[in-house]
């Protein structure tokens, strides 16, 4: 998938928290945080990234459905990683919801990925 600037963002299968230390990727976002691959693709393709720490990018978008709103964050690591089988950037580390005004990352409500 590509962001609005044309940057290709890799979404690896990864692993959920129950599978071991260092959860990341599609499995971590879906199983641990309630964010589907489709929602990740939507946020990355629509949101202009904001620079984070350690070569990370943050993609943030409000998703609305039936009067409900959720702020979705997708965190991407632009550096290669030893956990990856290739030399491309590591890609999506996680995706989660965050309450209005910041706060800690949260599991998204089920309607976020179902809608």
Helices and strands as residue ranges (DSSP letters): G 17-19, H 25-27, I 28-32, H 33-33, H 37-46, E 50-51, E 56-65, E 68-77, E 91-98, E 105-106, H 110-114
